[in-house]
Amino acid sequence: MKQNPRKGQSLVETALVLAAFMVLLLGMVAVGQTLFVQQSLADRAQQAARWGAVNTYDPTAIRNIVLFGTAQPTQGGVPLAGLSASAVEVANPGCPGPQCRVSVAIAGHGVRSVEPVEPAPTGGVPAKP
């Protein structure tokens, strides 16, 4: 009786192709998750900088907006992406003065947002837009 030397070949090929496909699929998921976290951090930094430009400058509240999404976090809140308070840099260069800005940067993630601070209204007739 003659044995077929190709017996099981399709099983081996399927296993190799399936392994390569799974590596590719898991790589795409990892890249997607990284991009999502990066965009979420950029959005939080922009929201925090805008909040600091519109409200009274409070670095702790601005930092909390980046970490927890709110200026007053709830007890036991978990920061976004495992960030620590030391990873969020908050500054207001040029203040007081016409070049006043609120700057929020997240160290190690390449995220930075800067918002100009609107001068307080002085009363009288508002300027025309």
C-alpha positions as semicolon CSV with decimal commas, in nm:
position;residue;x (nm);y (nm);z (nm)
1;M;0,000;0,000;0,000
2;K;0,130;0,344;-0,097
3;Q;0,124;0,633;0,157
4;N;0,049;0,989;0,046
5;P;0,341;1,221;0,147
6;R;0,115;1,529;0,118
7;K;-0,125;1,416;0,387
8;G;-0,176;1,700;0,638
9;Q;-0,028;1,967;0,411
10;S;-0,342;2,180;0,406
11;L;-0,360;2,169;0,786
12;V;-0,003;2,303;0,818
13;E;-0,066;2,575;0,558
14;T;-0,387;2,680;0,732
15;A;-0,210;2,701;1,066
16;L;0,067;2,919;0,922
17;V;-0,176;3,153;0,744
18;L;-0,400;3,174;1,052
19;A;-0,104;3,261;1,276
20;A;0,007;3,539;1,040
21;F;-0,349;3,671;1,017
22;M;-0,389;3,676;1,396
23;V;-0,059;3,867;1,440
24;L;-0,176;4,122;1,183
25;L;-0,519;4,154;1,346
26;L;-0,380;4,197;1,698
27;G;-0,129;4,453;1,566
28;M;-0,411;4,658;1,416
29;V;-0,603;4,648;1,744
30;A;-0,296;4,764;1,938
31;V;-0,231;5,052;1,698
32;G;-0,598;5,152;1,714
33;Q;-0,594;5,151;2,092
34;T;-0,276;5,363;2,099
35;L;-0,428;5,617;1,861
36;F;-0,747;5,631;2,068
37;V;-0,554;5,699;2,390
38;Q;-0,340;5,964;2,218
39;Q;-0,647;6,143;2,081
40;S;-0,824;6,122;2,418
41;L;-0,522;6,279;2,589
42;A;-0,504;6,557;2,327
43;D;-0,875;6,629;2,374
44;R;-0,845;6,638;2,753
45;A;-0,545;6,875;2,730
46;Q;-0,738;7,108;2,498
47;Q;-1,045;7,105;2,725
48;A;-0,832;7,174;3,031
49;A;-0,646;7,462;2,864
50;R;-0,974;7,615;2,747
51;W;-1,125;7,578;3,095
52;G;-0,819;7,750;3,244
53;A;-0,845;8,034;2,991
54;V;-1,214;8,097;3,057
55;N;-1,218;8,049;3,437
56;T;-0,993;8,171;3,714
57;Y;-0,648;8,013;3,682
58;D;-0,631;7,711;3,913
59;P;-0,355;7,462;3,822
60;T;-0,501;7,186;4,040
61;A;-0,843;7,207;3,873
62;I;-0,682;7,219;3,527
63;R;-0,473;6,912;3,611
64;N;-0,787;6,734;3,739
65;I;-0,964;6,801;3,408
66;V;-0,683;6,623;3,224
67;L;-0,671;6,334;3,468
68;F;-1,039;6,282;3,553
69;G;-1,241;6,487;3,301
70;T;-1,375;6,723;3,567
71;A;-1,235;6,998;3,790
72;Q;-1,380;6,830;4,101
73;P;-1,311;6,454;4,073
74;T;-1,517;6,206;4,272
75;Q;-1,362;6,011;4,556
76;G;-1,169;5,713;4,420
77;G;-1,170;5,837;4,059
78;V;-0,932;5,664;3,820
79;P;-0,713;5,887;3,599
80;L;-0,722;5,849;3,222
81;A;-0,462;5,607;3,082
82;G;-0,300;5,562;3,424
83;L;-0,156;5,916;3,422
84;S;-0,013;6,066;3,738
85;A;-0,048;6,427;3,846
86;S;0,325;6,478;3,792
87;A;0,286;6,386;3,422
88;V;0,060;6,688;3,360
89;E;0,239;7,021;3,333
90;V;0,026;7,336;3,374
91;A;0,160;7,689;3,327
92;N;0,039;8,039;3,247
93;P;0,325;8,216;3,068
94;G;0,293;8,587;3,000
95;C;0,043;8,649;3,280
96;P;-0,055;8,908;3,370
97;G;-0,044;9,093;3,043
98;P;-0,167;9,086;2,686
99;Q;0,034;8,769;2,605
100;C;-0,129;8,566;2,884
101;R;-0,179;8,200;2,792
102;V;-0,274;7,878;2,966
103;S;-0,048;7,591;2,865
104;V;-0,120;7,224;2,937
105;A;0,133;6,953;2,843
106;I;0,133;6,581;2,911
107;A;0,490;6,463;2,956
108;G;0,589;6,148;2,774
109;H;0,296;6,158;2,531
110;G;0,387;6,454;2,310
111;V;0,063;6,634;2,388
112;R;0,046;7,009;2,442
113;S;-0,235;7,263;2,422
114;V;-0,216;7,641;2,462
115;E;-0,515;7,874;2,493
116;P;-0,508;8,255;2,511
117;V;-0,670;8,409;2,819
118;E;-0,948;8,650;2,736
119;P;-0,909;8,984;2,915
120;A;-1,175;9,060;3,174
121;P;-1,442;9,304;3,057
122;T;-1,376;9,656;3,187
123;G;-1,729;9,788;3,152
124;G;-1,850;10,053;2,914
125;V;-1,937;9,995;2,552
126;P;-1,818;9,662;2,413
127;A;-1,587;9,672;2,113
128;K;-1,735;9,590;1,774
129;P;-1,643;9,246;1,641
